[in-house]
Amino acid sequence: MSNGSSISQFLLLPFAHTRQLQLLHFWFFLGIYLAALLGNGLIITTIAWHHHLHTPMYFFLLNLSLLDLGSISTIVPKAMANSLWDNRDISYVGCATQLFFFLFLIVGEYFFLTVMAYDRYVAICQPLHYGTLLGSRACAHMATAAWASGFLYALLHTVNTFSVPLCQGNAVEQFFCEIPHILKLSCSHSDYLREVGLIMVSVCLLFGCFVFIVASYVGIFRAVFRIPVEQGRHKAFSTCLPHLAVVSLFVSTSFFAHLKPLSISFPSLDMVVAVLYSVVPPAVNPLIYSLRSQELKDALKKLIQ
């Protein structure tokens, strides 16, 4: 990261320029952040406390909640502090750190959603082999692979992005440090293309995960519709719908944020879309799972009581 001597800090995009709106954004983000902390914290505590929830599905959900807590904590406290103190600054090291941890956690979450699709596929399409294919050792290996993949992905992109010479100022057109907006400050076309090429390879990998998720659900729906008893179909769907809803929210907002046409790309819209894919899912995911999973709802009630 050779740019530290030339740029000591970045200027993040403010949500508003008037004091009243800045304070409004602070309270808005505080509410979302507290909801995410409470929801994910309850899910983590409930799954850890109740032994009957120590199954592969809830083990992966616990990891997903940890990633949600981490990803929203990476960007929201800084955004809240900037709005409260009318500040835009983030240090060079702080920006690199924020980018690394956000990529690490958000990509790790995507890999866990892929693993959870496989879990649901085996549970419904190959129930007799569930204990063999998703034993404790297999689950630990898949979880380790998901965390490690997110770490390596983040490390590679962070080092490569901050190795690019920056000479187009230090104003980042986003409320947190994000690769596309940092690359806009590049003054080296070859280094810029190197990171873009790396991003394209990564997109192909992530698209492969998406295809795997879709293929898993095609198999799941085919198996569910072959179940003769309506109650059995309803039970099978109830275990899949929360995951499917979370995947749909995560993928649709992420895809729109990064693949929307340039003709409709401008700072205020980019900020709204960034909030939708980076801030809203960690707050909404616990609600989706707790409302759709009767087993988790019952355990939550026992924990609270």
LUMDO-732358 format. One record per atom (N, C-alpha, C): residue in three letters; x, y, z. Coordinates in steps of 0.1 Angstrom, whole numbers, padded with zeros to 4 digits, always signed. Layout:
N
ALAXYZ ...
END
This chain:
305
MET+0009-0012+0000 MET+0000+0000+0000 MET+0009+0012+0000 SER+0013+0016-0012 SER+0023+0027-0013 SER+0018+0041-0014 ASN+0005+0043-0012 ASN-0001+0056-0014 ASN-0002+0064-0001 GLY+0002+0058+0010 GLY+0001+0064+0023 GLY+0008+0077+0024 SER+0019+0079+0017 SER+0027+0091+0018 SER+0021+0103+0010 SER+0013+0099+0000 SER+0007+0110-0009 SER-0007+0114-0004 ILE-0014+0104+0002 ILE-0028+0107+0007 ILE-0028+0102+0021 SER-0031+0111+0030 SER-0032+0107+0044 SER-0046+0105+0049 GLN-0056+0110+0042 GLN-0070+0108+0045 GLN-0079+0109+0033 PHE-0091+0103+0034 PHE-0101+0105+0024 PHE-0113+0113+0030 LEU-0120+0118+0020 LEU-0132+0126+0024 LEU-0144+0117+0019 LEU-0152+0113+0029 LEU-0164+0105+0025 LEU-0176+0114+0021 LEU-0185+0109+0014 LEU-0197+0117+0009 LEU-0207+0118+0021 PRO-0210+0131+0024 PRO-0220+0133+0035 PRO-0234+0130+0031 PHE-0242+0125+0040 PHE-0256+0123+0037 PHE-0264+0136+0035 ALA-0260+0146+0042 ALA-0267+0159+0041 ALA-0257+0170+0044 HIS-0261+0182+0041 HIS-0253+0194+0043 HIS-0259+0203+0054 THR-0271+0201+0057 THR-0278+0209+0068 THR-0277+0201+0081 ARG-0276+0208+0092 ARG-0274+0202+0105 ARG-0286+0193+0109 GLN-0298+0198+0106 GLN-0310+0191+0110 GLN-0311+0177+0103 LEU-0307+0177+0090 LEU-0308+0164+0082 LEU-0296+0155+0087 GLN-0285+0161+0090 GLN-0274+0153+0096 GLN-0278+0145+0108 LEU-0285+0153+0117 LEU-0289+0146+0130 LEU-0300+0136+0127 LEU-0309+0139+0117 LEU-0319+0129+0113 LEU-0313+0116+0108 HIS-0302+0117+0100 HIS-0295+0106+0096 HIS-0289+0098+0107 PHE-0283+0105+0117 PHE-0277+0099+0128 PHE-0287+0090+0136 TRP-0299+0096+0139 TRP-0309+0088+0146 TRP-0314+0077+0138 PHE-0315+0079+0125 PHE-0320+0068+0116 PHE-0310+0056+0116 PHE-0297+0059+0115 PHE-0287+0048+0115 PHE-0286+0042+0129 LEU-0288+0050+0139 LEU-0287+0045+0153 LEU-0299+0035+0155 GLY-0311+0038+0150 GLY-0322+0028+0151 GLY-0319+0015+0144 ILE-0314+0017+0131 ILE-0311+0004+0124 ILE-0300-0004+0130 TYR-0290+0003+0135 TYR-0279-0004+0141 TYR-0283-0011+0154 LEU-0291-0004+0162 LEU-0296-0011+0175 LEU-0305-0023+0172 ALA-0313-0022+0161 ALA-0321-0033+0157 ALA-0313-0045+0152 ALA-0302-0042+0145 ALA-0293-0052+0140 ALA-0286-0059+0152 LEU-0281-0051+0161 LEU-0274-0056+0173 LEU-0284-0065+0181 LEU-0296-0060+0183 LEU-0305-0068+0192 LEU-0310-0081+0185 GLY-0313-0080+0172 GLY-0318-0091+0165 GLY-0308-0102+0163 ASN-0296-0098+0158 ASN-0286-0108+0156 ASN-0280-0113+0169 GLY-0279-0104+0179 GLY-0275-0109+0193 GLY-0284-0119+0199 LEU-0297-0117+0197 LEU-0307-0127+0202 LEU-0306-0140+0195 ILE-0304-0140+0182 ILE-0303-0152+0174 ILE-0290-0160+0179 ILE-0279-0153+0180 ILE-0267-0159+0184 ILE-0268-0165+0198 THR-0274-0158+0207 THR-0275-0162+0221 THR-0285-0174+0222 THR-0296-0173+0214 THR-0306-0184+0215 THR-0301-0197+0209 ILE-0293-0196+0198 ILE-0288-0208+0192 ILE-0277-0214+0201 ALA-0269-0206+0207 ALA-0258-0211+0216 ALA-0264-0217+0229 TRP-0275-0211+0233 TRP-0280-0215+0246 TRP-0289-0228+0246 HIS-0296-0230+0235 HIS-0305-0242+0234 HIS-0298-0253+0226 HIS-0296-0264+0232 HIS-0289-0275+0226 HIS-0297-0281+0215 HIS-0310-0281+0215 HIS-0318-0287+0204 HIS-0316-0279+0191 LEU-0310-0267+0192 LEU-0308-0259+0180 LEU-0293-0261+0175 HIS-0286-0270+0181 HIS-0272-0273+0176 HIS-0273-0283+0164 THR-0279-0278+0153 THR-0280-0286+0141 THR-0272-0278+0130 PRO-0269-0284+0119 PRO-0262-0277+0108 PRO-0269-0264+0104 MET-0282-0265+0102 MET-0289-0253+0097 MET-0287-0241+0107 TYR-0289-0243+0120 TYR-0288-0232+0129 TYR-0273-0229+0132 PHE-0264-0238+0130 PHE-0250-0235+0131 PHE-0246-0225+0120 PHE-0250-0228+0108 PHE-0247-0218+0097 PHE-0254-0205+0100 LEU-0267-0205+0105 LEU-0274-0193+0108 LEU-0266-0185+0119 LEU-0261-0191+0129 LEU-0253-0184+0139 LEU-0241-0177+0132 ASN-0234-0184+0123 ASN-0223-0178+0116 ASN-0228-0166+0108 LEU-0239-0167+0102 LEU-0245-0156+0093 LEU-0248-0144+0102 SER-0253-0146+0114 SER-0256-0135+0123 SER-0243-0128+0128 LEU-0233-0136+0130 LEU-0220-0130+0134 LEU-0214-0121+0122 LEU-0216-0126+0110 LEU-0211-0118+0099 LEU-0220-0106+0097 ASP-0233-0107+0099 ASP-0241-0095+0098 ASP-0238-0085+0108 LEU-0235-0089+0121 LEU-0231-0080+0131 LEU-0218-0073+0128 GLY-0209-0081+0122 GLY-0196-0075+0119 GLY-0196-0065+0107 SER-0204-0069+0097 SER-0205-0060+0085 SER-0211-0047+0088 ILE-0222-0047+0095 ILE-0229-0034+0098 ILE-0221-0026+0108 SER-0213-0033+0117 SER-0205-0025+0126 SER-0192-0019+0119 THR-0189-0024+0108 THR-0178-0019+0100 THR-0180-0005+0095 ILE-0193-0002+0090 ILE-0195+0010+0083 ILE-0205+0020+0091 VAL-0215+0014+0098 VAL-0225+0023+0104 VAL-0220+0032+0115 PRO-0212+0027+0125 PRO-0207+0036+0135 PRO-0199+0048+0130 LYS-0191+0046+0119 LYS-0184+0057+0113 LYS-0193+0067+0107 ALA-0203+0061+0100 ALA-0213+0070+0093 ALA-0221+0078+0103 MET-0224+0072+0115 MET-0231+0079+0125 MET-0223+0090+0131 ALA-0210+0087+0134 ALA-0201+0097+0140 ALA-0199+0109+0130 ASN-0198+0106+0117 ASN-0196+0117+0107 ASN-0209+0126+0107 SER-0221+0120+0108 SER-0233+0128+0108 SER-0234+0136+0121 LEU-0231+0130+0132 LEU-0232+0136+0145 LEU-0222+0148+0146 TRP-0210+0146+0142 TRP-0200+0156+0144 TRP-0197+0165+0132 ASP-0205+0163+0121 ASP-0204+0171+0109 ASP-0190+0169+0104 ASN-0186+0157+0101 ASN-0172+0154+0097 ASN-0173+0144+0085 ARG-0163+0145+0076 ARG-0162+0137+0065 ARG-0150+0128+0064 ASP-0140+0131+0073 ASP-0127+0125+0072 ASP-0127+0110+0076 ILE-0118+0103+0069 ILE-0114+0089+0074 ILE-0100+0088+0070 SER-0092+0083+0079 SER-0077+0082+0076 SER-0075+0071+0065 TYR-0063+0072+0059 TYR-0059+0063+0049 TYR-0060+0048+0054 VAL-0053+0046+0066 VAL-0053+0033+0072 VAL-0068+0029+0076 GLY-0075+0039+0081 GLY-0089+0036+0084 GLY-0098+0032+0073 CYS-0095+0038+0061 CYS-0103+0035+0049 CYS-0099+0021+0044 ALA-0086+0018+0044 ALA-0082+0004+0040 ALA-0087-0007+0050 THR-0087-0004+0063 THR-0092-0013+0072 THR-0107-0015+0071 GLN-0114-0004+0069 GLN-0129-0005+0067 GLN-0132-0014+0054 LEU-0125-0011+0043 LEU-0127-0018+0031 LEU-0124-0033+0033 PHE-0113-0036+0039 PHE-0109-0050+0041 PHE-0120-0058+0049 PHE-0124-0052+0061 PHE-0133-0059+0069 PHE-0147-0060+0063 PHE-0151-0050+0056 PHE-0164-0050+0049 PHE-0164-0061+0038 LEU-0154-0062+0030 LEU-0153-0072+0020 LEU-0152-0086+0026 PHE-0144-0087+0036 PHE-0142-0100+0043 PHE-0156-0105+0048 LEU-0164-0097+0055 LEU-0176-0101+0061 LEU-0187-0103+0051 ILE-0188-0094+0041 ILE-0199-0094+0032 ILE-0198-0106+0022 VAL-0185-0109+0018 VAL-0182-0120+0009 VAL-0184-0133+0017 GLY-0179-0133+0029 GLY-0181-0145+0038 GLY-0195-0148+0039 GLU-0204-0138+0041 GLU-0218-0140+0042 GLU-0224-0147+0029 TYR-0219-0142+0018 TYR-0224-0148+0005 TYR-0220-0163+0004 PHE-0208-0166+0008 PHE-0204-0180+0008 PHE-0212-0188+0018 PHE-0215-0182+0029 PHE-0224-0190+0039 PHE-0238-0192+0034 LEU-0243-0182+0026 LEU-0256-0184+0020 LEU-0256-0195+0010 THR-0244-0197+0003 THR-0243-0208-0006 THR-0242-0221+0001 VAL-0235-0221+0012 VAL-0234-0234+0020 VAL-0248-0237+0026 MET-0256-0227+0030 MET-0269-0229+0035 MET-0279-0235+0025 ALA-0277-0231+0012 ALA-0285-0236+0002 ALA-0282-0251+0000 TYR-0269-0255+0001 TYR-0266-0269+0000 TYR-0271-0277+0012 ASP-0271-0271+0024 ASP-0277-0277+0036 ASP-0292-0280+0034 ARG-0299-0270+0028 ARG-0314-0272+0026 ARG-0316-0283+0015 TYR-0307-0283+0005 TYR-0309-0292-0006 TYR-0307-0307-0001 VAL-0297-0309+0007 VAL-0294-0322+0013 VAL-0306-0326+0022 ALA-0310-0317+0030 ALA-0321-0320+0040 ALA-0334-0324+0033 ILE-0337-0319+0022 ILE-0350-0321+0015 ILE-0348-0332+0004 CYS-0337-0331-0003 CYS-0336-0340-0015 CYS-0329-0353-0011 GLN-0320-0353-0001 GLN-0313-0365+0003 GLN-0313-0367+0018 PRO-0325-0367+0024 PRO-0326-0368+0039 PRO-0319-0379+0045 LEU-0318-0391+0038 LEU-0312-0403+0044 LEU-0297-0401+0045 HIS-0291-0392+0038 HIS-0277-0390+0038 HIS-0273-0377+0045 TYR-0283-0371+0052 TYR-0280-0358+0058 TYR-0270-0359+0069 GLY-0271-0369+0077 GLY-0262-0370+0088 GLY-0247-0373+0084 THR-0246-0380+0072 THR-0233-0383+0067 THR-0227-0371+0060 LEU-0235-0364+0051 LEU-0230-0353+0043 LEU-0228-0340+0051 LEU-0236-0339+0062 LEU-0235-0327+0070 LEU-0233-0330+0085 GLY-0223-0338+0087 GLY-0219-0341+0101 GLY-0211-0329+0107 SER-0208-0331+0119 SER-0202-0319+0126 SER-0188-0316+0120 ARG-0181-0326+0115 ARG-0168-0323+0109 ARG-0170-0316+0095 ALA-0179-0321+0088 ALA-0182-0315+0074 ALA-0186-0300+0076 CYS-0195-0298+0086 CYS-0200-0284+0088 CYS-0188-0275+0092 ALA-0179-0280+0101 ALA-0168-0272+0105 ALA-0159-0269+0093 HIS-0157-0278+0085 HIS-0148-0276+0073 HIS-0155-0266+0064 MET-0168-0267+0061 MET-0175-0257+0052 MET-0175-0243+0058 ALA-0177-0242+0071 ALA-0176-0229+0078 ALA-0163-0223+0077 THR-0152-0231+0080 THR-0139-0226+0079 THR-0135-0222+0065 ALA-0140-0229+0055 ALA-0137-0226+0041 ALA-0144-0213+0037 ALA-0156-0210+0042 ALA-0163-0198+0040 ALA-0156-0186+0046 TRP-0152-0187+0059 TRP-0145-0176+0065 TRP-0132-0174+0058 ALA-0124-0184+0055 ALA-0111-0183+0049 ALA-0112-0177+0035 SER-0123-0181+0027 SER-0125-0175+0014 SER-0127-0160+0014 GLY-0136-0156+0024 GLY-0139-0142+0026 GLY-0126-0134+0029 PHE-0118-0140+0038 PHE-0106-0133+0043 PHE-0096-0132+0031 LEU-0094-0142+0023 LEU-0084-0141+0012 LEU-0090-0132+0001 TYR-0103-0132-0002 TYR-0109-0123-0011 TYR-0106-0109-0007 ALA-0109-0106+0005 ALA-0108-0092+0010 ALA-0093-0088+0010 LEU-0084-0097+0014 LEU-0070-0093+0015 LEU-0065-0090+0001 LEU-0068-0099-0009 LEU-0064-0097-0023 LEU-0068-0084-0028 HIS-0081-0081-0027 HIS-0087-0068-0033 HIS-0082-0056-0025 THR-0081-0057-0012 THR-0077-0045-0005 THR-0062-0041-0008 VAL-0053-0051-0008 VAL-0039-0048-0012 VAL-0038-0043-0026 ASN-0046-0049-0035 ASN-0045-0045-0049 ASN-0050-0031-0051 THR-0062-0028-0045 THR-0068-0015-0046 THR-0059-0004-0041 PHE-0053-0006-0029 PHE-0045+0004-0023 PHE-0031+0004-0028 SER-0028-0005-0038 SER-0015-0004-0045 SER-0016+0005-0057 VAL-0028+0008-0061 VAL-0030+0017-0073 VAL-0027+0031-0069 PRO-0018+0038-0077 PRO-0015+0052-0074 PRO-0028+0061-0076 LEU-0030+0069-0066 LEU-0042+0078-0066 LEU-0037+0093-0068 CYS-0043+0099-0078 CYS-0039+0113-0080 CYS-0051+0122-0084 GLN-0063+0117-0082 GLN-0075+0124-0086 GLN-0082+0130-0074 GLY-0074+0134-0064 GLY-0080+0140-0052 GLY-0082+0129-0042 ASN-0089+0132-0031 ASN-0092+0122-0020 ASN-0107+0122-0016 ALA-0115+0126-0025 ALA-0130+0126-0022 ALA-0136+0113-0027 VAL-0141+0105-0018 VAL-0147+0093-0022 VAL-0162+0095-0023 GLU-0168+0092-0034 GLU-0183+0095-0036 GLU-0192+0084-0031 GLN-0189+0081-0018 GLN-0198+0071-0011 GLN-0196+0074+0004 PHE-0205+0069+0012 PHE-0205+0072+0027 PHE-0195+0062+0034 PHE-0190+0052+0027 PHE-0179+0044+0032 PHE-0170+0040+0021 CYS-0158+0035+0025 CYS-0148+0031+0015 CYS-0152+0019+0007 GLU-0153+0021-0006 GLU-0158+0010-0015 GLU-0149+0010-0028 ILE-0145-0001-0033 ILE-0135-0003-0043 ILE-0138+0006-0056 PRO-0150+0006-0062 PRO-0153+0013-0074 PRO-0150+0028-0072 HIS-0153+0034-0061 HIS-0152+0048-0058 HIS-0137+0052-0055 ILE-0130+0042-0049 ILE-0116+0045-0047 ILE-0108+0044-0061 LEU-0112+0035-0069 LEU-0105+0033-0082 LEU-0108+0046-0091 LYS-0119+0053-0089 LYS-0121+0065-0096 LYS-0110+0076-0094 LEU-0103+0074-0083 LEU-0092+0084-0080 LEU-0079+0079-0086 SER-0078+0068-0093 SER-0066+0063-0099 SER-0061+0072-0110 CYS-0047+0072-0111 CYS-0041+0079-0122 CYS-0033+0070-0130 SER-0033+0057-0128 SER-0026+0047-0135 SER-0036+0038-0142 HIS-0037+0039-0155 HIS-0047+0031-0163 HIS-0044+0016-0162 SER-0031+0013-0163 SER-0027-0002-0162 SER-0031-0008-0149 ASP-0028-0001-0138 ASP-0031-0006-0124 ASP-0046-0006-0122 TYR-0053+0003-0128 TYR-0068+0004-0127 TYR-0073-0009-0134 LEU-0068-0012-0146 LEU-0073-0023-0154 LEU-0070-0036-0147 ARG-0058-0037-0139 ARG-0055-0049-0132 ARG-0065-0052-0121 GLU-0069-0042-0114 GLU-0079-0044-0104 GLU-0093-0047-0110 VAL-0096-0041-0121 VAL-0109-0044-0128 VAL-0109-0058-0133 GLY-0097-0063-0138 GLY-0096-0077-0142 GLY-0098-0086-0131 LEU-0092-0083-0119 LEU-0094-0091-0107 LEU-0108-0091-0103 ILE-0115-0080-0104 ILE-0129-0079-0100 ILE-0137-0088-0109 MET-0134-0088-0122 MET-0142-0097-0132 MET-0140-0111-0128 VAL-0128-0116-0125 VAL-0126-0130-0121 VAL-0134-0133-0108 SER-0134-0123-0099 SER-0142-0125-0086 SER-0157-0126-0089 VAL-0161-0118-0099 VAL-0175-0118-0102 VAL-0179-0132-0108 CYS-0170-0137-0116 CYS-0173-0151-0122 CYS-0174-0161-0111 LEU-0165-0160-0100 LEU-0166-0169-0089 LEU-0179-0168-0081 LEU-0183-0155-0079 LEU-0195-0152-0071 LEU-0207-0156-0079 PHE-0207-0155-0093 PHE-0218-0159-0101 PHE-0219-0174-0101 GLY-0208-0181-0100 GLY-0208-0196-0098 GLY-0216-0200-0086 CYS-0213-0192-0075 CYS-0221-0195-0062 CYS-0236-0193-0064 PHE-0239-0182-0072 PHE-0253-0179-0074 PHE-0260-0190-0083 VAL-0253-0195-0093 VAL-0258-0206-0101 VAL-0260-0218-0092 PHE-0251-0221-0083 PHE-0252-0232-0074 PHE-0265-0231-0065 ILE-0267-0219-0060 ILE-0279-0216-0052 ILE-0292-0218-0060 VAL-0292-0213-0072 VAL-0304-0215-0081 VAL-0306-0230-0084 ALA-0295-0237-0087 ALA-0297-0251-0090 ALA-0301-0259-0078 SER-0297-0255-0066 SER-0301-0262-0054 SER-0316-0260-0052 TYR-0321-0248-0054 TYR-0335-0245-0052 TYR-0344-0251-0063 VAL-0339-0253-0075 VAL-0346-0260-0085 VAL-0348-0274-0081 GLY-0337-0281-0076 GLY-0339-0294-0071 GLY-0348-0295-0058 ILE-0347-0285-0050 ILE-0356-0285-0038 ILE-0370-0284-0042 PHE-0374-0275-0051 PHE-0388-0273-0055 PHE-0393-0285-0062 ARG-0385-0291-0070 ARG-0389-0304-0077 ARG-0392-0315-0067 ALA-0384-0316-0056 ALA-0386-0326-0046 ALA-0398-0323-0037 VAL-0400-0310-0034 VAL-0411-0306-0026 VAL-0425-0308-0033 PHE-0425-0305-0046 PHE-0438-0307-0053 PHE-0441-0322-0055 ARG-0431-0331-0053 ARG-0434-0345-0054 ARG-0439-0351-0041 ILE-0439-0343-0030 ILE-0444-0348-0017 ILE-0459-0348-0018 PRO-0465-0360-0015 PRO-0479-0362-0017 PRO-0488-0355-0006 VAL-0482-0353+0006 VAL-0490-0347+0017 VAL-0487-0332+0017 GLU-0499-0325+0018 GLU-0497-0310+0018 GLU-0490-0305+0030 GLN-0492-0311+0042 GLN-0485-0307+0054 GLN-0470-0309+0053 GLY-0466-0320+0046 GLY-0452-0322+0044 GLY-0446-0311+0035 ARG-0453-0308+0024 ARG-0449-0297+0015 ARG-0447-0284+0023 HIS-0457-0281+0031 HIS-0457-0268+0039 HIS-0445-0268+0048 LYS-0442-0279+0055 LYS-0431-0280+0064 LYS-0417-0278+0057 ALA-0416-0284+0045 ALA-0404-0283+0037 ALA-0402-0269+0033 PHE-0413-0262+0028 PHE-0412-0249+0023 PHE-0408-0239+0035 SER-0413-0242+0047 SER-0411-0233+0058 SER-0396-0233+0063 THR-0389-0244+0060 THR-0375-0244+0063 THR-0366-0237+0053 CYS-0372-0236+0041 CYS-0364-0230+0030 CYS-0367-0215+0027 LEU-0380-0211+0030 LEU-0384-0197+0027 LEU-0375-0186+0033 PRO-0372-0187+0046 PRO-0363-0177+0052 PRO-0350-0175+0045 HIS-0344-0186+0042 HIS-0331-0186+0035 HIS-0333-0180+0021 LEU-0343-0184+0014 LEU-0346-0179+0001 LEU-0349-0164+0001 ALA-0356-0159+0011 ALA-0359-0145+0012 ALA-0346-0137+0015 VAL-0337-0142+0024 VAL-0324-0135+0027 VAL-0315-0135+0014 VAL-0315-0146+0007 VAL-0307-0146-0005 VAL-0312-0136-0016 SER-0325-0136-0017 SER-0331-0127-0027 SER-0328-0112-0023 LEU-0329-0109-0011 LEU-0327-0095-0006 LEU-0312-0092-0008 PHE-0303-0101-0005 PHE-0289-0098-0006 PHE-0284-0097-0020 VAL-0289-0107-0029 VAL-0284-0107-0043 VAL-0290-0095-0051 SER-0303-0093-0049 SER-0310-0082-0057 SER-0304-0069-0054 THR-0302-0065-0041 THR-0296-0052-0038 THR-0282-0051-0042 SER-0274-0062-0041 SER-0260-0061-0045 SER-0258-0060-0060 PHE-0267-0068-0067 PHE-0266-0068-0082 PHE-0270-0054-0087 PHE-0280-0048-0081 PHE-0285-0035-0086 PHE-0274-0024-0083 ALA-0268-0026-0071 ALA-0258-0016-0067 ALA-0246-0015-0077 HIS-0242-0027-0081 HIS-0230-0028-0089 HIS-0232-0030-0104 LEU-0244-0033-0108 LEU-0246-0036-0122 LEU-0257-0026-0129 LYS-0261-0016-0121 LYS-0271-0006-0127 LYS-0264+0002-0138 PRO-0272+0006-0148 PRO-0266+0014-0159 PRO-0260+0027-0154 LEU-0249+0031-0161 LEU-0243+0043-0157 LEU-0251+0056-0159 SER-0261+0054-0168 SER-0270+0066-0171 SER-0279+0069-0159 ILE-0281+0060-0149 ILE-0289+0063-0138 ILE-0280+0063-0125 SER-0267+0064-0127 SER-0258+0065-0116 SER-0254+0079-0112 PHE-0258+0083-0100 PHE-0254+0096-0095 PHE-0253+0095-0079 PRO-0245+0103-0073 PRO-0242+0101-0059 PRO-0253+0098-0049 SER-0264+0106-0050 SER-0275+0103-0040 SER-0281+0090-0042 LEU-0283+0085-0055 LEU-0289+0072-0057 LEU-0279+0061-0053 ASP-0266+0063-0056 ASP-0256+0054-0052 ASP-0256+0052-0036 MET-0258+0062-0029 MET-0258+0061-0014 MET-0270+0054-0010 VAL-0282+0056-0015 VAL-0294+0049-0011 VAL-0293+0034-0014 VAL-0287+0031-0026 VAL-0286+0017-0030 VAL-0275+0010-0021 ALA-0265+0018-0017 ALA-0255+0012-0008 ALA-0261+0009+0005 VAL-0269+0018+0010 VAL-0276+0015+0023 VAL-0285+0002+0022 LEU-0291+0001+0010 LEU-0300-0011+0008 LEU-0292-0024+0009 TYR-0280-0024+0003 TYR-0273-0037+0003 TYR-0263-0039+0015 SER-0259-0028+0021 SER-0249-0030+0032 SER-0255-0028+0046 VAL-0266-0021+0047 VAL-0271-0017+0061 VAL-0284-0025+0064 VAL-0293-0025+0054 VAL-0306-0030+0056 VAL-0306-0046+0059 PRO-0299-0054+0050 PRO-0300-0068+0053 PRO-0296-0073+0067 PRO-0285-0068+0073 PRO-0281-0072+0086 PRO-0292-0069+0097 ALA-0300-0059+0094 ALA-0311-0055+0104 ALA-0323-0063+0101 VAL-0326-0067+0088 VAL-0338-0074+0084 VAL-0337-0089+0085 ASN-0325-0095+0083 ASN-0323-0109+0083 ASN-0328-0116+0096 PRO-0325-0111+0108 PRO-0330-0117+0120 PRO-0345-0118+0121 LEU-0351-0107+0116 LEU-0366-0107+0116 LEU-0372-0117+0106 ILE-0365-0119+0095 ILE-0370-0129+0085 ILE-0369-0143+0091 TYR-0358-0146+0097 TYR-0356-0160+0102 TYR-0365-0162+0115 SER-0366-0152+0123 SER-0374-0154+0135 SER-0389-0155+0133 LEU-0393-0148+0122 LEU-0408-0149+0119 LEU-0412-0162+0112 ARG-0402-0167+0104 ARG-0406-0179+0096 ARG-0402-0192+0102 SER-0393-0192+0112 SER-0389-0204+0119 SER-0396-0206+0132 GLN-0406-0215+0133 GLN-0414-0217+0145 GLN-0405-0222+0156 GLU-0395-0230+0153 GLU-0386-0236+0163 GLU-0377-0225+0169 LEU-0373-0216+0161 LEU-0365-0205+0166 LEU-0373-0195+0174 LYS-0386-0193+0169 LYS-0395-0184+0177 LYS-0398-0189+0191 ASP-0400-0202+0192 ASP-0403-0209+0205 ASP-0390-0208+0214 ALA-0379-0210+0208 ALA-0366-0209+0216 ALA-0364-0194+0221 LEU-0367-0185+0212 LEU-0366-0170+0216 LEU-0375-0167+0227 LYS-0387-0172+0227 LYS-0397-0169+0237 LYS-0392-0175+0251 LYS-0387-0187+0250 LYS-0381-0193+0263 LYS-0369-0185+0268 LEU-0361-0180+0259 LEU-0349-0172+0263 LEU-0353-0159+0270 ILE-0363-0152+0264 ILE-0368-0140+0269 ILE-0375-0141+0282 GLN-0383-0152+0283 GLN-0391-0154+0296 GLN-0381-0159+0307 
END
